[in-house]
Amino acid sequence: MPSSTGPAIDTITEGGRVTQVGEGQEADEGTPPVMTFGAPAVGEILAERYQLAEHINDDSAGRQVWRGVDVILRRPVAVVLRHPGGDSAKEMLQAAVVASRVIHPNLVGVYDAIDEEDRAYVVREWVDGHSLREVVAEGPLDPARATAVAHAVAGAIAAIHATGMVHGNVHPGTVMIANDGRVVLADARTDGADSPETDVRAVGGVLYYALTGHWPHAETPLTGGNVRRARASVQDAVRDASGAIAAPRQVRAGVPAYLDDLTMDLLDAQLAAPSSDVLSAELGRLAAAAEEQDFDSGPLRFTSGEAAPDLPATGGRKTLIGIGALLVVALVGLLIGINVLSDGEPAGTDAAPTPGPTVTAQAGAAGEPEPPASKPVKLDLRPNQVRVIDPGGTRSELDGVEKVVDGDSNEGWETESYHNQPNFGNTKPGMGILINLGEPREVTSVQVEFSAPGVSAELRWGTADFPSTDAGDKALLRAYKERIGNPYEKADGSTVNFSNFTPGQKYQYLMLWITELPQSEPFRYKIGVQEITVQAR
């Protein structure tokens, strides 16, 4: 009798979308055939519900990948079989169980994992599409598309890391691009040989591959863990005589400098790797900028708190450093000239010391009056700069949040109606809206228009975004402890203002956090957020 070692089919991805498993690894030439005795056949039904329809491929991990049909739910599935089952399939089954615990739109969902002793199989989503390796074989992706793919992969990795697990198998064969444009990551490993940093470095490899068509990790196994690299499956990176890889801009014209720098930073083992949630947030920012064709602001540079080692001489970086040095020299010369002109004679021994290259000249120095502070302006927030935070919730209340920044207070986002309890029916600690200002700003006030008075709310701030998952929202709530001013307790009016910001301090991430709902009708509690207005210098 089959024994189920993983979740049943109630583990379904967001929206019930049907997708396919990643292709895993290419079989090496000479890989012995798998599934001899007891090999499956077209039309066979496994576990009385999964009918095999088409054998897709074999891989070097000793598995067969089949397209199948769930005859109960009448949906296509991917079935990955290994012969024999038992101990030899333990790693595959454990990986399936681990993967089933993380639900994310950029992760392939796992429906079932079954061990029949003579064979074992995992049932997963079916993706109508192609692997990144197949897509890039037709030509490298444009920078905007490459950034979007890397962002999707980083988001999936961040969701996995938020649970304390790692993927361990990120490469062009496990990144799938569906025909509808969705990007999903498949085929996680659980052999313990990898770490969160391995996953983050691999995202850098995926970005490099998408931009150039070359894989930068030829010196290490393509798939990580204990599986051999698939020979001849991807092209090795272009390297110099010392073995150092060429930067994407040296391989292909048209790669923006900011994306070139970010990619090389992720691949540089001498630089501390960022956490996956920080990387996901940064790639999300760059992806949004790419959509708007706004490439003026450079990316976050991932360096440790200590002095960073000398960077390789890859054109762009050295040029930027050189320009920066020239600007410092020019600034020093300008300050000296101003000093001479203002005194009417060369600076002597009694003159104020001239700022050197490491001194920052500040307005208001030497007794001059402070310049007036710039007038606060209303920030033009876009829909992709706000999202709902729902830790412990059903995630059924995420839609409509873009209305809180559309300039129309007649429309807004609202919670569901909770029965009998103003504190979300005692099902979760609260709900919130995360505001990403896009860059650090000197915020002076945040005004929130609610649909009714009586709400209890506060404003918090933090330093990073987190994955838009239940685990990510819980991690964000733990990280965002600092309040702006005092909370409102059952506010008298429907409009509240938070203005107790520290002068001179800059904020990028703010979270409106709602802890208690007003009564909307007898025994029912809910609230709407009609508009959020942020003023900043």
C-alpha positions in Angstrom: 0.0 0.0 0.0 1.5 3.4 -0.9 2.7 5.5 2.0 2.3 9.3 1.7 5.3 11.1 3.0 4.3 14.6 2.0 1.3 16.9 1.9 -1.9 16.0 0.0 -3.3 18.1 -2.7 -4.7 20.8 -0.4 -1.3 22.5 -0.8 -2.3 24.7 -3.8 -0.5 27.7 -5.1 -2.0 31.2 -5.2 -4.9 31.5 -7.5 -4.9 27.8 -8.3 -2.6 28.4 -11.3 -1.4 25.2 -12.9 2.3 25.1 -13.5 5.0 22.5 -14.3 8.0 21.2 -12.5 11.5 22.6 -13.4 13.6 20.4 -15.6 16.2 19.6 -13.0 19.4 18.6 -14.7 20.3 17.4 -18.1 21.4 13.8 -18.2 25.1 13.3 -18.8 26.1 11.4 -21.9 26.4 7.8 -20.8 24.0 8.2 -17.9 22.6 4.7 -17.4 18.8 4.3 -18.0 16.6 4.5 -14.9 13.4 2.7 -14.1 14.1 -0.8 -15.5 12.0 -3.2 -13.4 8.5 -1.8 -12.7 9.0 1.1 -15.2 5.8 3.2 -15.6 3.8 3.3 -18.8 1.6 5.8 -20.5 -1.9 5.5 -19.1 -0.9 4.0 -15.7 -2.6 5.6 -12.7 -0.5 6.1 -9.6 -2.0 6.2 -6.1 -5.4 5.8 -7.7 -5.4 9.4 -9.0 -2.3 10.5 -11.0 -2.5 9.2 -14.6 0.7 9.3 -16.6 0.3 10.9 -20.0 3.8 11.6 -21.4 7.4 10.9 -20.5 9.2 14.2 -20.7 12.9 13.4 -19.8 15.3 11.5 -17.6 17.9 13.3 -15.5 21.2 12.5 -13.9 19.7 12.2 -10.5 18.1 8.9 -11.5 14.6 10.2 -12.0 12.0 10.3 -14.7 9.8 13.4 -15.3 6.3 12.7 -16.6 3.4 14.9 -17.6 0.3 13.6 -15.9 -3.3 14.3 -15.0 -4.9 14.3 -11.6 -8.0 12.3 -12.4 -9.9 13.6 -9.4 -9.3 17.3 -9.8 -8.8 17.0 -13.6 -5.7 19.2 -13.8 -2.3 18.6 -15.3 0.5 17.7 -12.9 4.2 16.8 -13.1 5.2 13.4 -11.7 8.8 12.8 -10.8 9.6 9.1 -10.3 12.6 7.4 -8.8 13.4 3.7 -8.7 13.8 2.2 -6.2 12.0 4.0 -3.4 12.9 3.6 0.3 16.2 4.9 1.5 17.5 5.8 -2.0 14.6 8.2 -2.5 14.8 9.7 0.9 16.4 12.9 -0.2 13.9 13.5 -3.0 11.0 12.9 -0.7 12.4 15.1 2.1 13.0 17.9 -0.4 9.3 17.6 -1.5 8.1 17.8 2.0 10.2 20.9 2.7 9.1 22.6 -0.5 5.5 22.0 0.3 5.7 24.1 3.4 6.4 27.3 1.4 3.6 28.8 -0.7 4.8 31.6 -3.0 3.8 32.7 -6.5 7.4 32.2 -7.7 7.8 28.6 -6.3 6.5 25.5 -7.9 3.9 23.9 -5.6 4.2 20.4 -4.3 1.0 18.4 -4.1 2.0 14.9 -3.0 5.0 12.7 -2.2 4.6 8.9 -2.1 7.0 6.0 -1.3 6.0 2.6 -2.7 9.3 1.0 -1.7 10.0 -0.3 -5.3 9.6 3.3 -6.5 8.8 6.7 -5.1 7.3 9.8 -6.8 6.6 13.4 -6.2 3.6 15.2 -7.7 3.9 18.8 -8.4 2.6 21.7 -10.5 3.0 21.7 -14.2 4.3 24.8 -15.9 3.5 25.4 -19.5 6.7 27.1 -20.5 10.5 26.6 -20.7 13.5 26.7 -18.4 15.7 29.8 -18.3 18.4 27.7 -20.0 16.1 27.0 -23.0 15.0 30.6 -23.2 18.5 32.1 -23.1 19.7 29.6 -25.6 17.8 31.7 -28.1 19.7 34.8 -26.9 20.4 36.7 -23.6 17.5 38.6 -22.1 17.3 42.4 -22.2 18.4 44.1 -18.9 14.8 44.8 -17.7 13.7 41.2 -18.3 16.8 39.8 -16.7 16.2 42.0 -13.6 12.6 40.9 -13.4 13.6 37.2 -13.6 16.3 37.6 -10.9 13.8 39.5 -8.7 11.3 36.6 -9.0 14.0 34.1 -8.0 15.2 36.2 -5.1 11.6 36.5 -3.8 11.2 32.8 -3.9 14.5 32.3 -2.1 13.6 34.9 0.5 10.3 33.0 1.2 12.3 29.8 1.7 14.9 31.4 3.9 12.1 33.0 6.1 11.2 29.4 7.1 14.8 28.6 8.1 15.4 26.4 5.1 17.5 26.7 1.9 16.9 25.8 -1.7 20.4 24.6 -2.6 19.7 24.1 -6.3 19.3 27.5 -8.1 20.5 27.4 -11.7 19.2 28.0 -15.2 17.6 24.6 -15.4 15.4 25.1 -12.2 14.3 28.6 -13.1 11.1 28.2 -15.2 9.5 30.9 -17.4 5.8 30.1 -18.1 4.2 31.0 -21.3 2.2 33.7 -19.5 5.4 35.3 -18.2 5.4 33.9 -14.7 8.8 32.9 -13.3 8.9 30.0 -10.9 11.7 28.1 -9.1 11.7 24.3 -8.7 13.6 21.3 -7.6 14.9 22.2 -4.1 17.6 20.0 -2.4 17.9 19.1 1.3 21.2 17.4 1.5 22.6 20.0 3.9 25.6 21.0 1.8 24.3 24.5 1.0 23.6 27.7 2.9 21.5 30.9 2.5 24.7 32.5 1.1 24.9 29.8 -1.6 21.4 30.6 -2.7 22.1 34.3 -2.8 25.3 33.8 -4.8 23.3 31.6 -7.2 20.8 34.4 -7.8 23.8 36.4 -8.9 24.7 33.5 -11.3 21.2 33.5 -12.7 21.4 37.2 -13.3 24.8 36.9 -15.0 23.5 34.0 -17.2 20.3 35.9 -18.2 22.4 38.9 -19.2 25.2 37.1 -21.0 24.2 33.5 -21.8 27.2 32.2 -19.8 27.2 30.5 -16.4 29.8 31.9 -14.0 30.1 28.9 -11.6 31.9 26.3 -13.8 34.3 25.7 -11.0 31.5 24.4 -8.8 28.7 21.9 -9.4 25.9 23.5 -11.5 23.2 22.2 -9.2 24.9 22.3 -5.8 24.7 19.6 -3.3 25.9 16.1 -4.2 24.8 16.0 -7.8 27.2 16.3 -10.7 27.2 19.3 -13.0 25.3 18.7 -16.2 28.1 18.7 -18.8 27.7 20.8 -21.9 24.3 22.2 -20.7 25.4 25.8 -20.4 28.3 27.9 -21.7 31.1 28.7 -19.2 31.7 32.4 -18.5 34.4 34.3 -20.5 37.6 34.4 -18.4 40.9 36.1 -18.4 44.3 34.4 -18.0 43.9 34.3 -14.2 40.5 32.7 -14.4 38.6 35.8 -13.4 35.2 36.1 -15.2 34.5 39.0 -17.5 31.9 41.5 -16.3 28.5 41.4 -18.2 29.3 44.7 -19.9 32.5 43.2 -21.2 30.6 40.3 -22.7 27.6 42.2 -24.1 26.9 45.8 -25.0 23.9 47.6 -23.5 24.1 46.3 -19.9 23.6 49.2 -17.6 26.5 50.0 -15.2 24.3 49.6 -12.1 23.2 46.1 -13.1 26.8 45.2 -14.1 28.0 46.3 -10.6 25.2 44.5 -8.8 25.9 41.2 -10.6 29.6 41.3 -10.0 29.1 42.2 -6.3 26.9 39.1 -5.9 29.5 36.9 -7.5 32.5 38.4 -5.5 33.2 36.0 -2.6 35.3 38.8 -1.0 32.2 40.9 -0.5 29.7 39.9 2.2 26.6 38.6 0.6 23.3 40.4 1.4 20.4 38.5 3.0 17.9 37.2 0.5 15.1 39.6 1.6 17.4 42.6 1.2 18.4 41.3 -2.3 14.8 40.7 -3.2 13.8 44.3 -2.2 16.7 45.8 -4.1 16.0 43.8 -7.3 12.3 44.8 -6.9 13.3 48.4 -6.8 15.5 48.0 -9.9 12.8 46.1 -11.7 10.3 48.9 -11.0 12.9 51.5 -12.2 13.5 49.4 -15.3 9.8 49.4 -16.1 9.7 53.2 -15.8 13.1 53.4 -17.7 14.5 55.3 -14.7 18.1 54.3 -14.4 19.4 57.4 -12.7 19.7 55.9 -9.2 22.4 53.3 -8.7 21.9 50.1 -6.8 22.6 49.1 -3.3 26.3 48.0 -3.1 26.6 44.9 -0.9 29.7 45.5 1.2 30.5 44.7 4.8 30.8 47.3 7.5 34.6 47.1 7.2 36.6 48.6 4.4 35.8 46.7 1.2 38.7 45.1 -0.6 40.0 46.6 -3.9 37.5 45.9 -6.7 38.6 44.3 -9.9 39.5 46.7 -12.7 36.3 46.3 -14.6 36.1 49.6 -16.5 33.0 51.1 -15.0 34.0 50.8 -11.3 37.5 52.3 -11.9 36.0 55.1 -14.0 33.4 55.9 -11.3 36.1 56.0 -8.6 38.3 58.3 -10.8 35.5 60.7 -11.5 34.7 60.8 -7.7 38.4 61.7 -7.0 38.3 64.5 -9.6 35.2 65.9 -8.1 36.7 66.0 -4.6 39.8 67.8 -6.0 37.6 70.3 -7.8 35.5 70.9 -4.7 38.6 71.6 -2.6 39.9 74.0 -5.3 36.5 75.8 -5.4 36.5 76.2 -1.6 40.0 77.7 -1.6 39.1 80.1 -4.3 36.0 81.2 -2.5 38.1 81.8 0.7 40.6 83.9 -1.2 37.9 86.1 -2.9 35.9 86.6 0.3 39.0 87.8 2.3 40.4 89.9 -0.5 43.9 88.4 0.1 45.5 84.9 0.2 44.8 82.9 3.2 47.6 83.3 5.8 48.4 81.7 9.1 45.4 83.3 10.7 42.9 82.1 8.1 40.6 79.2 8.9 42.1 75.8 7.8 41.2 74.8 4.3 39.1 71.6 4.1 41.1 68.7 2.9 39.9 65.8 0.7 38.4 64.0 3.7 36.6 67.0 5.2 33.0 67.7 4.2 32.3 71.4 3.9 28.9 72.2 5.6 26.6 75.1 5.2 26.5 77.3 8.2 30.1 76.8 9.1 32.4 79.6 10.3 29.5 81.5 11.8 27.4 81.7 8.7 23.7 81.4 9.2 22.1 78.0 8.6 20.3 77.9 5.2 16.5 77.6 5.5 15.2 74.0 5.4 13.6 73.0 2.2 9.8 73.1 2.2 8.2 69.7 2.7 6.4 68.4 -0.4 3.8 65.7 -0.9 5.4 62.5 -2.3 3.7 61.0 -5.4 3.5 57.4 -4.3 2.7 54.7 -6.8 0.7 51.5 -6.5 3.8 49.3 -6.3 5.1 51.3 -3.3 2.4 50.0 -0.9 1.3 46.5 0.1 -0.8 44.9 2.8 0.9 43.2 5.8 -1.2 40.3 7.1 0.8 38.1 9.5 -1.2 35.1 10.5 -4.1 36.0 8.2 -5.7 34.1 5.3 -4.2 36.6 2.8 -7.6 37.2 1.4 -7.5 40.9 2.2 -4.5 42.0 0.0 -6.3 43.4 -3.0 -7.2 47.1 -3.5 -4.3 48.6 -1.5 -3.3 50.7 -4.5 -6.4 52.8 -3.8 -4.7 54.3 -0.7 -2.3 56.3 -2.9 -4.6 57.1 -5.9 -5.4 60.7 -4.7 -9.1 59.8 -4.3 -10.3 59.6 -0.7 -13.7 58.3 -1.9 -12.1 54.9 -2.6 -9.7 52.9 -0.5 -8.6 49.5 0.8 -10.6 47.9 3.6 -10.4 44.9 5.9 -12.9 42.1 5.9 -15.7 42.3 8.5 -14.8 40.6 11.8 -17.5 39.1 14.0 -17.9 40.1 17.6 -14.2 41.1 18.2 -12.6 44.5 17.4 -9.1 43.0 17.4 -9.5 41.0 14.2 -11.5 38.3 15.9 -8.4 37.3 18.0 -7.1 35.5 14.9 -4.0 37.7 14.4 -2.1 40.6 16.0 -3.2 43.2 13.5 -2.9 44.3 9.9 -0.9 47.0 8.2 0.2 48.7 5.1 3.9 48.9 4.2 5.0 52.1 2.4 8.3 52.0 0.5 9.3 55.5 -0.4 11.8 54.2 -2.9 14.8 55.9 -1.3 15.6 57.3 2.1 13.7 60.6 2.6 13.5 63.2 5.4 9.8 62.6 6.2 8.0 65.4 8.1 4.5 63.9 8.3 2.2 61.0 7.4 -1.6 61.6 7.2 -4.0 58.7 7.1 -7.7 59.1 6.2 -9.8 56.2 7.5 -13.3 55.4 6.5 -14.6 55.9 10.1 -13.4 57.1 13.5 -12.6 54.7 16.4 -9.6 52.9 14.9 -6.5 52.1 16.9 -3.4 52.5 14.8 0.3 53.4 15.0 3.1 54.2 12.5 6.3 52.2 12.6 9.5 52.2 10.6 12.2 49.8 9.6 15.1 49.4 7.2 14.2 46.7 4.7 11.3 45.0 2.9 10.4 41.3 3.4 8.8 38.7 1.1 5.0 39.2 0.6 4.2 35.9 2.4 2.8 35.0 5.8 6.3 34.1 7.0 7.7 37.3 5.5 5.0 39.5 7.1 5.7 37.9 10.5 9.4 38.6 10.1 8.7 42.2 9.1 6.4 42.7 12.1 9.2 41.4 14.4 11.7 43.8 12.7 9.6 46.9 12.8 9.6 47.8 16.5 10.3 51.5 16.3 7.2 53.8 16.5 6.9 57.3 15.1 5.3 59.2 18.0 2.5 57.7 20.1 -0.2 55.3 18.8 -3.8 56.4 18.4 -6.2 54.6 20.7 -9.7 54.6 19.3 -9.1 57.8 17.3 -11.8 60.5 17.7 -11.8 61.4 14.1 -11.3 59.6 10.8 -8.1 61.4 9.9 -4.9 60.9 11.9 -1.5 62.6 11.5 1.9 61.2 12.5 4.5 64.0 12.6 6.9 63.2 15.4 9.8 62.3 13.0 13.4 62.9 14.1 14.7 66.0 12.2 17.4 65.1 9.8 16.8 61.4 10.0 15.8 59.7 6.7 13.3 56.9 6.3 12.5 54.6 3.4 10.1 52.0 4.9 7.1 53.0 7.0 4.3 50.7 8.2 0.9 51.8 9.2 -0.1 49.2 11.8 -3.8 48.7 12.8 -4.5 46.9 16.1 -8.2 47.5 16.7 -11.2 48.0 14.4 -14.2 50.2 15.0 -17.7 48.8 14.9 -19.3 49.0 11.5 -22.6 47.4 12.3 -24.0 45.4 15.2 -21.5 42.7 16.2 -19.3 43.5 13.1 -16.0 45.3 13.0 -14.0 46.6 10.0 -12.1 49.7 8.7 -11.1 51.2 5.4 -7.9 53.2 4.6 -9.0 55.8 2.1 -5.8 57.7 1.5 -2.2 57.9 2.8 -0.3 61.2 2.3 3.4 61.4 3.0 5.2 64.8 3.2 9.0 64.9 3.0 11.8 67.3 2.2 
